[in-house]
Amino acid sequence: MTVTRFAPSPTGHIHVGNLRTALFNHLIARKSGGTFILRIDDTDAERSKEEYVDGIKRDLEWLGLTWDRTERQSTRLDRYHDAADRLRAIGRFYEAWETPTELDLKRKKQLNMGKPPVYDRAALALSDEEKARLRDERGDGVWRFKLLQERINWDDGILGEISIDAASVSDPVLIRGDGQILYTLASVVDDMDMGVTDIVRGSDHVTNTATQIQIIESLGGTVPGFAHHSLLTGPQGESLSKRLGVLSIRDLREAGVEPEALLSLMARLGSNQPVELRLSLDDIADGFELSQFGSAPTKFDEQDLYPLTARKLHELPFAAVADEIAALGVPADKAELFWSVTRENLTTRKDMPGWWALFRDGAEPLIADEDRDFIAEAMALLPQGPYTHDTWGEWTRTVKDATGRKGKGLFMPLRKALTGLERGPEMADVMPLLQKIPARDLARG
């Protein structure tokens, strides 16, 4: 059975980059009838916050990315320490005491000599006496995994055949000097214990994947299938790193983006398939294949979400928004008409209050100087409400007969006077919704 996972750190809100990883893993599990695990990476007790755990769950639920079970890494520390003991026992784990400054000096020296900046394994040459002295002077050291210096190969689900020379990679630190278990070890142990079969994540994890494969093998585990999706950039190819604060799922939701719009875009972005609005996760999953995605950086423009959001709203039946419309104060006998008139003119649901305010309170008339006398005469010919769908046609015929205007010169100034807009819904449909018409004050009396 396919088992996938999404393992966010609760140190902030999910952003669009996180979502891509969550969605891909969810779709793989959904297509195969497998299991999708939400695994909270909260081993960093200082930075992890419960409010972010709640926020992660809220964002995923809003998107419909439900999970089969939740795991918390903070409850599994004993398992990580057991794995560390096993690595020590087989000679694949060693303690090191270099300070960050010392490591930086080593890297600079290697680079100056034209060598890759890889940890030199100096800690392996320490005698027991030297280790005891360093422990007394500096406290506990970090624990590094000793890589076998050979090529690490795997068939990546997106990138194809990958081969990395482990000799070009530093032995990874798996436990910090303060005892904190780091992601690389915790993730490996979790994936083994939870039977994870497929892992999709960003291409910035490729080197990390190579080291994890050796850790899994050293612990006697089965290596899952890996796939690394491209990283997102801005619309001009710029880094998203400085913009992710405004590209959180929470902020996009508050901006009015519909979940189906976001999912439809993220499920196709970077693939060879066109982006199309899909209104259910099943439909999105049906057209999803990892093989359709490429390795090149993928441009993301949040503005692309709004046409998709508008398209979703245009297809919504009245029943789906009846409660929202009632909450605006739209009279029950006008509610369905309000929706049929406005939905084709919405970008997001946040536009609905503005349309009701226009119908309820009237708009600031938009009148060109050369049209003032015409509008004053036309307003004098407008009958008292309430209005019907026939009012617009009857009134404009009367105005045409009285003024001689016709076509755009007749209809556009009247639309702008009544709605303050140059375009919008059919005016015959708008008239029955108008509760107040400020332009009446211009009528000749």
Secondary structure, DSSP 8 states (H G I E B T S, - for coil): --EEEE---SSS--BHHHHHHHHHHHHHHHHHT-EEEEEE----TTT--HHHHHHHHHHHHHHT---SEEEEGGG-HHHHHHHHHHHHHTT-EEEE---HHHHHHHHHHHHHTT-------GGGG--HHHHHHHHHHH-S-EEEE---SSEEEEEETTTEEEEEEGGGS---EEE-TT--B-HHHHHHHHHHHTT--EEEEEGGGHHHHHHHHHHHHHTT----EEEEE--EE-TTS-BSTTTGGGSBHHHHHHTT--HHHHHHHHTTTTBSS-----SSHHHHHHT--GGGB-SS-EE--GGGHHHHHHHHHHT--GGGTHHHHHHHT--HHHHHHHHHHHGGG-SSGGGHHHHHHHHHH-------GGGHHHHHHHHHH---S---TTHHHHHHHHHHHHH---THHHHHHHHHHHHS-SS-S-HHHHGGG----GGGGGS--
